[in-house]
Amino acid sequence: MILLFVIYIESNKEDFGILSQLYSKISLLKYGAVLGIVLFAVDLIWSWIDNRNAQKEHDSLRHENNTLKAKVYDLQQPAKSVDQATGTK
């Protein structure tokens, strides 16, 4: 939008009437810039919250995976001890 605005101003820089009309509406440009900054801040906060939630989910899944590995290991231990007692593999 700013690029289009600058091109428009550049093409009409000789016409003082258009420039004075734009000067009366320059406050809209300020509000647009403030809105852009607010949206950028909201996007940063949203990304930070999403990252934090993804990290928590990743940690939870890692813990669940380690728990399941421990259960499988515990289930395999009696079978190995029986195999070692009989001398088979």
Secondary structure as the mmCIF struct_conf table of DSSP 4:
data_model
#
loop_
_struct_conf.conf_type_id
_struct_conf.id
_struct_conf.beg_label_comp_id
_struct_conf.beg_label_asym_id
_struct_conf.beg_label_seq_id
_struct_conf.end_label_comp_id
_struct_conf.end_label_asym_id
_struct_conf.end_label_seq_id
HELX_RH_AL_P HELX_RH_AL_P1 ILE A 2 SER A 11
TURN_TY1_P TURN_TY1_P1 ASN A 12 GLU A 14
HELX_RH_AL_P HELX_RH_AL_P2 PHE A 16 SER A 24
TURN_TY1_P TURN_TY1_P2 LYS A 25 LYS A 25
HELX_RH_AL_P HELX_RH_AL_P3 ILE A 26 THR A 86
TURN_TY1_P TURN_TY1_P3 GLY A 87 GLY A 87
#
